[in-house]
Amino acid sequence: MHICFVEDTHLHGGTQIWVSEAMRSFLEKGHEVTLLAPEGGFNAKDAEATGARRVLYDYDQVVEEDSKSRDIWIEGLTGADVAVCTVHPPREGFHCSVFAARCIEEAGLDTVLVPKTGTIVPEYKREFYAPTQKIRWNVVAITNFTREALINTYEIPGDRATLVYQGTDLELFTPSEEQKAEALKRYPLPEDAGPILGNVGSFEHRKGQEDLLESLDRMRERLPKVHLLLVGDGPDEEMLKGKVEEMGLGGHVTFFPFTREPVYVFEVIDLLVLSSRYKEGLPNVLLEAAAMSLPLVSTRLAGVPEIVLEGETGTMVEPGDVAGLADAVARLWADPEACRRMGRKGRCIMEERFDKKRQFDAFLEHFAAISTRGLKA
């Protein structure tokens, strides 16, 4: 089978890391893989050493939907049984899945377009998921919340919206003494700090790290030794560092750069805290932390309740609820046995439903089914 991945972004978030891992997995299983992505982006660079076919385009030029960009996209899509296109935000009227659909139709390709999404954004158009062109298509949702929204809000037929969880590498994300020792070298922290909170992800408005700092300011009244690891990078980094200084939180916050090895972060923290305000699906960081037997504190968004089971694997608050977030952390930390119980439960759920190796096979089985079933437009 020939799978084409379409990634219209330079970013290196959880989705892009999943694409890189999926490409390697599918290649190892003997499948042909093409990456259609912008020059200089994370996936384009990462795929260089994989053996995958790379077809690269100009990120700024493609929004013109000019003939050169069209020819490049058709080249990338030609021969693919399925084209998996992450549904990214539109830019300047351009949308990657709509353009991919147009290229497939104009070139008369038999490729099945698979818009893949974990996030529902109200202003997104139906055509981002369900192309109007006369081609074969099927939407993959990585959370059940998203699948239900696609069916109920966007009126996508149920047999065209398929749930396939992405999963996590459970062999890698398992606590060990060796990893713990290495983690303490990579992430030095104050000796008497506790609890150690971890927030891993892009530093941008939607991730709500500003809310988390406000919560931390409240927490330290009840938890004077609380410490937060902010791991990542992004457009809000300097603003967040300025806010830490402004609020006098320097002794309670440490910044660390983006990492491809977050397992070491999870080895040194006590609680994973996700403070996102909007635009989430089922964040990889929650799955990875659950696999590491960590209790989870998160805002209640999209597919988050599918892994953060209230009182079982963690607790949730509403987005933007600064006081609620502070209280949730303090309450959990006050009950060590509950934290241990939540950690064990999270690991069990990961083993039952979110094993990445099985999920890669599930994606391949789904692609094989839709590429041979002859879905009609």
C-alpha positions, 0 to 999 in steps of 0.5 A: 500500500502507498500512503501519502502524508500531507502536512501543511505546516512548519511546526513540530507539535504532537501531530507532526511527531505522530506523522514522523513516527507513522511514516517510520512504522509504515516503512518498516512494515514494507509500505510505500510512503510519500511526504507532501510538505513545505520546504524547511518544515519539521516533517520535511527535515525529519523525513530526510533519513527515513527513506520516504519519498519527499515532495516539497513545496513553497509554503507561501506560494501554495496559497496562490494555488498556482499551476506550479504548486498544483503540479507539485501536489499532483506529483506527491499525490500520484500513486498514493492509495490514500492521502492522509491530510491533517486538517490545519487552520486555513490561511489566506483562503487556502486550505490544504485538504480542499486543495488536495481534493482539487488536485486529486480530482483534476488529475483524475487520481484514484487516491482516497483523501483522508482528512485527519482531525482531533479538533473541532473549530466552530469556524471551520467549514464542512469542506475541510472534512468533506470535499465537494469534489467528486473524489473518494474520501473518508474522515479519520477522527482521533477522538470519539468527541470529534467523530460525534461532532463531525456527524452531528454538526457537519452532517458527515455520514457515519460511515465516512467518519471513522474513529482511530485513536493514535496511541502512545509507545508503551515500551518507551513510556514506561518508568524505569530507574535508568530513565529516572537517573538520566532525567535528573541530569537533564532536568535539575530542580530545587532539592526540596521542591514539591509538587513538581508540575509539568506542562509540555507543549507549544508556548502559544495562546491556545495552550493557556500557559498564562492561565497556568502561571496565574494558577501557580501564583495562587497555588504557592499560598497552599503549596509553598514549594510547588515548582513548574516545568514549562517545556517547549517553545513558541511565540509566547515564550518571551511573554511568559518569561516576562510574566514569571519575572513580573509575578515573582515566580522565578523560584517556582518556574523553570523553562526547558526547550522543546524535546523529542524525548518527553519521557525524561520530563515525565520521570521528574514530575509529580503531576501533568497539568494541561491548561489549554484554552481551546483547539485541542483533540486528544493531546499526546502529552496526556496519553504519554503522561498516563502511560508513565502512571502520572495523575492528570490535571487538565482543562475539559476540552474535546477528547480530553475526558476520554483519557482524563476520567474524573476521579479515576485518572485525574481531574478536569476544570473548565478552560480559563478557570484559574482558581479551579486549576489551582484548587485541583492541583492542591487537592490532588497533592493532598491525597497521595494514595489517590494520586497513586491510584489514578496513575495505576488506572491511567496506565491500565487504560493506556494498555487496553486502548492506546497502545501505539503499535496496535493503533498503527496497525489499526490505521493501516487496516482502515486505509486498506479497507477504504482504498479497496472498498471503492467509496463513492463521492 
